[in-house]
Amino acid sequence: MTDRILEAIARYRLFEPGQRVVAGVSGGPDSTALLHALWSVKSTLGIDLIAAHLNHGFRGAEAEGDAAYVADLCVRLGVPLETAFVDVPALRKRLRISAQEAAREARHAFLRRVAAEAGAERLALAHTSDDRVETILLNIIRGCGIDGLGGFPALEPPIARPLYDLTRADVEAYCASQGLEPRRDSSNNDLKYRRNRVRAELLPNLRTYYNPRVQEAILRLADIASADNEALEALVDDAFSKVVSPGAGYAEIDRNALRAQPLALRRRLLRAGLLHVRGDLADVGLESLDRILDRITAESRAGGLWRESETGLELELHGGRVTVRLQGTGADPEPWRIDLAGGGIVDLPDGWRAACRAATDTDALVWLEEVSAQGGAVEVAAFRTEDARMPLAARSWRPGDRMRPMGCGGSRKLQDLFVDRKVPRTQRARVPVVTDADGRILIVGSLAVDERAVVRTAGHRFQAPAEELVWIVLLGPVRGAGSAG
């Protein structure tokens, strides 16, 4: 078995020499075999090994016996051990989740804490191919997509699964060959847990009545599904920037770009956008996803705001785009103001950056080349020194703001500019407004430049006047809410 573990470690690149590894050890056959096998090959791998055991507070004296067994094993192997107790039944009630979910949450939090304190790069878990098969069947029963058919991967940093290709029978044989007498968790026989029923009832029936090698067949399906899923995710990564513009607490989706994708990619791109906004996809099933897709991509849908009670989201349509955010977070961000020091690039909210400098034509062109090399230039303008008195500043817009935009022939409210360019109300405070020392508005994002500008360009080369001018460059998200398109 150690040879096969070494093969798996090499195949899936689970560990690197010099890494510190925390092995989760419950005291059962799988984790006992994992700890013993890693201990036997740790010199070959060049890794440091630490064991970690959590008492979940479920089984009283039986759980205390497990902890004593693990402690004794670690002493015999000379492996450092970290232990803890968590009242999982109380945690379950507090979080209102199932016992298994609560146990998993507590266990993973404990292991990550141990790894962080020990400076470990990997958490080794004792999941076997049997666990993978059971997980896939549970996913199918719940109604999974293609990603669920793959089960779980061998490496999911920081989690590594060295027993990934081994069966429980392999593990039991290893324990017997090494004289190990692991503990037996009585809760594994409790059929109130769905995984136990899959193990004790469903799989034996599938083997007896349908396919004696059903586990091998399911693992083949998982390998195919994982490869296909990887290809689809690559397509999503390639299309994401064309369809979704993520921001701080929101995502903006190009309706036409989304509509042009095949259904499988539309669903995945929307999922990626919702994941950015929510941080998780709990309660976002296929029905919710398709309902939101239908609303976003409907040809006839006019602008407006609607709320999704099941997902906790609100969506605002404006022209060819839709902004997705959590309900109750639609208020404008806090007002902001940032001074612009001459010469250097200054970071602004929501991914924007700005730079300004007083310079003659030759110096200006060299400086502009240096600034533009940073990428993302969306507006360049130059003013005579009497029309743009330094120091300059960038700030959020204020109700009542007015300017004289180039080409408009008069004064306009910024609010009217936002309406004309279909910038949602909730995103207007993210558009940078550049002002001079007298408070005159010189540039508004990529929307407008004051009519007194001597030079205005959007990134192409130009011939600058020879006199000294005040040069302003805005760099930022070319797509997305802040850029207003």
C-alpha positions in Angstrom: 0.0 0.0 0.0 2.9 2.4 0.7 4.0 2.0 -2.9 0.5 2.9 -4.2 0.4 5.9 -1.8 3.7 7.1 -3.2 2.4 6.6 -6.7 -0.7 8.7 -5.8 1.4 11.4 -4.2 3.5 11.7 -7.3 0.6 11.4 -9.8 -1.5 14.1 -8.1 1.5 16.1 -6.8 0.1 16.0 -3.2 3.3 17.0 -1.3 6.6 18.7 -2.0 9.9 18.0 -0.2 10.2 20.2 2.9 6.5 20.6 3.4 4.9 20.2 6.8 1.8 17.9 6.7 -1.1 17.7 9.3 -2.8 14.3 9.1 -6.4 14.1 10.5 -6.6 11.0 12.6 -9.9 9.8 14.0 -8.5 6.4 15.1 -10.6 4.4 12.6 -9.1 2.1 9.9 -8.7 4.7 7.2 -7.0 7.4 9.2 -4.9 5.0 11.2 -3.6 3.5 8.0 -3.0 7.0 6.6 -1.0 8.1 9.6 1.1 4.9 9.7 1.8 4.9 6.0 2.8 8.5 5.9 5.0 7.9 8.9 6.7 5.1 7.0 7.4 7.1 3.9 8.0 10.6 5.4 11.8 10.3 5.0 11.4 9.3 1.4 9.0 12.2 0.8 11.1 14.7 2.8 8.0 15.9 4.8 7.4 16.8 8.4 4.4 15.0 9.9 1.9 16.1 12.6 -1.2 14.3 13.7 -4.4 16.0 14.8 -7.4 14.4 16.5 -10.8 16.1 17.3 -13.3 14.7 19.9 -16.7 15.7 18.4 -18.5 15.2 21.7 -20.9 12.7 20.3 -20.0 9.2 21.7 -18.9 9.8 25.3 -16.6 7.1 26.6 -16.2 5.6 23.1 -14.9 8.9 21.8 -12.5 9.2 24.7 -11.2 5.7 23.9 -10.6 6.9 20.3 -8.5 9.8 21.6 -6.5 7.5 23.9 -5.8 5.1 21.0 -4.6 7.9 18.7 -2.4 9.4 21.5 -0.8 5.9 22.1 -0.2 5.4 18.4 1.4 8.8 18.0 3.7 8.1 21.0 4.8 4.7 19.4 5.4 6.4 16.1 7.1 9.5 17.5 4.6 11.8 15.7 3.6 15.0 17.4 -0.1 15.2 18.2 -2.6 18.0 18.5 -6.0 17.3 20.1 -9.2 19.3 20.9 -12.7 18.9 22.0 -15.7 20.5 20.3 -19.3 20.2 21.5 -20.7 19.4 18.0 -24.2 18.7 19.2 -24.4 22.2 20.6 -22.8 23.6 17.5 -25.4 21.8 15.4 -28.3 23.4 17.3 -26.7 26.8 17.1 -26.1 26.7 13.3 -29.3 24.7 12.6 -27.5 22.2 10.4 -27.3 18.4 10.4 -25.0 16.5 12.7 -22.7 15.4 9.9 -22.5 19.0 8.5 -21.7 20.4 12.0 -19.0 17.7 12.6 -17.4 18.4 9.2 -17.4 22.2 9.9 -15.8 21.7 13.3 -13.3 19.1 12.1 -12.1 21.3 9.1 -11.9 24.4 11.3 -9.8 22.5 13.8 -7.5 21.0 11.2 -7.0 24.4 9.5 -6.2 26.0 12.9 -3.6 23.3 13.7 -2.1 23.7 10.2 -1.9 27.5 10.6 -0.3 27.3 14.0 2.2 24.7 12.8 3.0 26.4 9.6 1.8 23.4 7.6 1.1 23.6 3.9 -1.0 20.5 3.6 -3.9 18.7 5.4 -3.9 15.0 4.7 -7.3 13.4 4.9 -8.0 9.6 4.8 -10.7 9.6 2.0 -10.6 6.4 -0.1 -12.1 5.5 -3.5 -15.0 4.1 -1.6 -15.7 7.5 0.0 -15.5 9.0 -3.5 -18.1 6.5 -4.9 -20.4 7.2 -2.0 -20.1 10.9 -2.4 -20.9 10.7 -6.1 -24.0 8.6 -5.4 -25.2 11.1 -2.8 -24.6 13.9 -5.3 -26.6 12.1 -8.0 -29.5 11.5 -5.5 -29.5 15.2 -4.7 -29.5 16.1 -8.4 -26.0 17.3 -9.1 -24.4 18.8 -12.2 -21.4 17.5 -14.1 -19.0 18.8 -11.4 -20.8 16.7 -8.8 -20.2 13.6 -10.8 -16.5 13.9 -10.2 -16.9 13.6 -6.5 -13.9 15.3 -4.8 -10.4 15.7 -6.2 -7.2 14.2 -4.8 -5.7 17.6 -4.2 -7.8 20.6 -3.1 -5.2 22.8 -1.5 -4.5 22.7 1.4 -6.4 19.3 1.5 -4.5 16.3 0.1 -6.0 12.7 -0.1 -3.1 10.1 -0.3 -5.6 7.2 -0.2 -7.5 8.5 -3.2 -7.0 5.4 -5.4 -7.2 2.8 -2.6 -10.2 0.9 -1.4 -11.4 0.2 2.2 -10.3 -3.4 1.6 -6.8 -2.2 0.8 -6.8 -0.2 4.1 -8.1 -3.1 6.2 -5.4 -5.4 4.7 -2.7 -2.8 5.4 -3.8 -2.5 9.1 -3.8 -6.3 9.5 -0.3 -6.6 7.9 1.1 -3.9 10.2 -0.5 -5.3 13.3 -2.6 -2.2 13.8 -5.9 -2.5 15.6 -7.9 0.6 14.7 -11.0 1.7 16.5 -14.5 1.2 15.1 -17.0 4.1 15.1 -20.4 2.7 16.1 -22.1 5.6 14.4 -21.0 4.2 11.0 -23.7 1.5 11.5 -26.5 4.0 12.2 -28.8 4.0 9.1 -30.3 7.3 10.0 -27.3 8.8 8.2 -27.8 8.8 4.4 -24.2 8.0 3.7 -24.4 4.9 5.9 -27.5 3.7 4.0 -25.7 4.2 0.6 -22.8 2.1 2.0 -24.9 -0.6 3.6 -28.0 -0.8 1.3 -27.6 0.9 -2.1 -24.1 -0.2 -3.1 -24.7 -3.9 -2.2 -27.9 -3.9 -4.2 -26.2 -2.3 -7.2 -23.4 -4.9 -7.0 -25.8 -7.8 -6.6 -28.5 -6.9 -9.2 -26.9 -4.6 -11.7 -23.1 -4.7 -11.9 -20.7 -6.6 -9.6 -18.1 -4.0 -10.6 -20.3 -1.0 -10.2 -17.7 1.0 -8.1 -15.2 0.8 -11.0 -17.9 1.9 -13.4 -18.8 4.9 -11.1 -15.1 5.9 -10.8 -14.8 5.8 -14.6 -17.8 8.1 -14.9 -16.1 10.4 -12.3 -12.9 10.5 -14.2 -14.7 11.4 -17.5 -16.9 14.0 -15.8 -13.9 15.6 -14.1 -12.1 16.0 -17.4 -15.2 17.4 -19.1 -15.8 19.7 -16.2 -12.2 21.0 -16.4 -12.7 21.8 -20.1 -16.0 23.7 -19.3 -14.4 25.7 -16.5 -11.6 26.7 -18.9 -14.2 28.0 -21.3 -15.9 29.9 -18.4 -12.5 31.4 -17.4 -12.0 32.6 -21.0 -15.5 34.1 -21.3 -15.8 35.6 -17.8 -14.2 38.9 -18.5 -16.4 39.4 -21.5 -19.6 38.8 -19.6 -19.1 39.6 -16.0 -17.6 42.7 -14.4 -17.0 42.0 -10.7 -16.9 44.9 -8.3 -16.8 45.5 -4.5 -20.0 43.6 -3.3 -21.6 43.4 -6.7 -21.3 42.0 -10.2 -22.4 43.6 -13.4 -23.4 41.2 -16.3 -23.5 42.1 -20.0 -26.9 40.7 -21.1 -26.1 40.4 -24.8 -22.7 38.8 -24.1 -24.4 36.3 -21.7 -27.2 35.6 -24.1 -24.7 34.7 -26.9 -23.2 31.8 -24.8 -24.4 28.2 -24.9 -26.8 27.3 -22.1 -24.2 25.3 -20.2 -21.8 28.3 -20.2 -24.6 30.8 -19.4 -25.4 28.8 -16.2 -21.8 28.5 -15.2 -21.0 32.2 -15.9 -24.0 33.3 -13.8 -23.0 30.9 -11.0 -19.5 32.5 -11.1 -21.0 36.0 -10.9 -23.4 35.0 -8.0 -20.5 33.3 -6.2 -18.5 36.6 -6.4 -21.5 38.5 -4.9 -22.6 36.0 -2.2 -19.4 34.2 -1.3 -21.2 30.8 -1.6 -23.9 29.1 -3.6 -26.0 27.7 -0.8 -29.7 27.6 -1.9 -28.8 28.5 -5.5 -30.1 25.4 -7.3 -30.9 24.8 -11.0 -34.4 26.2 -10.6 -33.1 29.5 -9.1 -30.4 29.8 -11.6 -32.6 29.3 -14.6 -35.2 31.7 -13.2 -32.6 34.4 -12.9 -31.2 33.6 -16.3 -34.7 33.9 -17.9 -35.1 37.3 -16.3 -31.7 38.6 -17.3 -31.7 37.3 -20.9 -35.4 38.0 -21.8 -35.3 40.2 -25.0 -38.3 42.3 -24.0 -37.5 43.0 -20.3 -37.3 46.7 -19.6 -35.1 48.3 -16.9 -36.0 48.0 -13.3 -35.3 46.3 -10.0 -36.4 43.0 -8.7 -35.5 40.9 -5.6 -34.9 37.1 -5.3 -36.3 36.0 -1.9 -34.8 32.5 -2.1 -31.2 33.6 -2.9 -31.2 36.9 -1.0 -30.2 38.8 -4.2 -31.5 41.9 -5.9 -31.0 42.6 -9.6 -31.2 46.0 -11.4 -31.5 46.1 -15.1 -30.2 49.2 -16.9 -29.9 49.0 -20.7 -27.9 46.1 -21.8 -26.5 45.3 -18.4 -27.7 44.0 -15.0 -26.2 44.6 -11.6 -26.4 41.8 -9.1 -25.9 42.4 -5.4 -27.1 41.2 -2.0 -30.4 42.6 -0.8 -29.9 45.6 1.5 -26.5 46.6 0.1 -27.8 48.8 -2.6 -27.1 52.1 -0.8 -24.4 54.3 -2.2 -20.9 53.8 -0.8 -19.7 56.4 1.7 -18.5 59.7 0.1 -14.8 59.7 -0.5 -12.0 62.2 -1.5 -8.4 61.5 -2.3 -5.6 64.1 -3.1 -3.7 63.5 -6.3 0.0 64.0 -5.8 1.8 65.2 -8.9 3.5 62.5 -11.0 2.7 59.2 -9.3 -0.3 56.9 -9.8 -2.9 57.0 -6.9 -5.3 54.2 -6.2 -9.0 55.1 -6.1 -12.0 53.1 -5.0 -13.5 50.3 -7.2 -10.3 49.6 -9.2 -9.7 53.1 -10.6 -6.4 54.8 -10.5 -5.4 58.4 -11.4 -2.2 60.4 -12.1 -1.6 64.1 -12.8 1.4 66.2 -13.7 2.3 69.7 -14.9 4.6 69.3 -17.9 5.5 70.5 -21.4 4.8 68.4 -24.5 8.1 66.4 -24.6 8.1 65.7 -20.9 4.4 65.0 -21.0 4.7 62.4 -23.7 7.4 60.5 -21.9 5.4 60.6 -18.7 2.2 59.5 -20.4 4.0 56.5 -22.0 5.2 55.4 -18.5 1.8 55.8 -16.9 -0.1 54.2 -19.8 2.2 51.2 -19.5 0.5 50.4 -16.3 -2.6 49.4 -18.4 -6.2 50.3 -18.2 -6.0 54.0 -19.4 -9.6 55.2 -20.2 -9.2 59.0 -20.2 -6.4 61.5 -20.8 -6.9 65.2 -20.7 -4.7 68.3 -20.5 -5.7 71.8 -19.3 -3.9 75.2 -19.2 -2.6 75.9 -15.8 -5.1 78.8 -15.3 -8.0 76.4 -16.1 -6.9 73.6 -13.8 -5.2 75.0 -10.7 -3.2 72.4 -8.8 -3.3 70.5 -6.4 -6.0 68.2 -7.9 -8.2 65.7 -6.1 -10.5 62.8 -7.0 -13.8 62.3 -5.2 -17.2 60.7 -5.4 -20.0 62.7 -7.0 -22.3 64.9 -4.9 -25.9 65.7 -5.5 -26.0 69.1 -7.3 -22.6 68.6 -9.0 -22.4 70.5 -12.3 -19.8 70.8 -15.1 -19.5 72.1 -18.6 -18.8 68.9 -20.6 -16.9 69.2 -23.9 -19.3 69.1 -26.8 -22.4 69.9 -24.8 -22.4 73.7 -25.2 -23.4 74.5 -21.7 -23.6 73.4 -18.1 -25.1 70.0 -17.1 -25.8 68.2 -13.9 -23.8 65.1 -13.3 -27.0 63.3 -12.4 -28.3 64.0 -15.9 -25.0 62.6 -17.4 -25.5 59.4 -15.3 -29.0 59.0 -16.5 -28.1 59.5 -20.1 -25.3 57.0 -19.9 -27.5 54.5 -17.9 -25.2 54.4 -14.9 -27.3 52.8 -12.1 -27.9 55.0 -9.1 -26.2 52.6 -6.7 -23.0 52.8 -8.7 -22.7 56.5 -9.4 -20.6 57.1 -6.2 -18.0 54.7 -7.7 -17.3 56.9 -10.7 -14.3 59.2 -10.0 -14.8 62.9 -10.3 -11.5 64.9 -10.7 -11.5 68.5 -9.5 -8.9 71.3 -9.3 -8.0 73.4 -6.3 -11.0 75.6 -6.8 -13.4 72.7 -6.9 -14.0 72.9 -10.6 -14.9 69.5 -12.1 -12.4 68.5 -14.8 -13.1 64.8 -15.6 -16.0 62.4 -14.7 -14.8 58.9 -15.1 -15.0 58.0 -18.8 -18.2 60.0 -19.2 -17.1 63.6 -19.7 -14.2 66.1 -19.8 -14.5 69.8 -19.1 -14.9 71.9 -22.3 -11.7 73.9 -21.4 -9.5 70.9 -22.0 -6.8 71.6 -24.6 -6.2 67.9 -25.3 -8.5 64.9 -24.9 -7.8 61.4 -26.0 -8.7 57.8 -25.0 -5.3 56.3 -25.3 -4.2 57.0 -28.9 -1.2 59.1 -29.7 -1.6 62.9 -30.2 0.5 66.0 -30.7 0.6 68.1 -27.5 1.0 71.9 -27.5 4.4 73.1 -26.6 3.3 75.1 -23.5 3.2 73.6 -20.0 -0.2 72.0 -19.3 -1.8 70.1 -16.4 -2.1 66.5 -17.6 -4.5 64.1 -16.0 -4.8 60.3 -16.7 -7.5 58.1 -15.4 -6.8 54.3 -15.4 -9.5 51.9 -14.4 -11.9 49.1 -15.2 -12.6 49.5 -18.9 -15.8 47.5 -18.3 -18.0 47.6 -15.3 -20.1 49.9 -13.2 -17.4 52.4 -12.4 -16.4 53.0 -16.0 -20.0 53.5 -17.1 -19.3 51.3 -20.1 
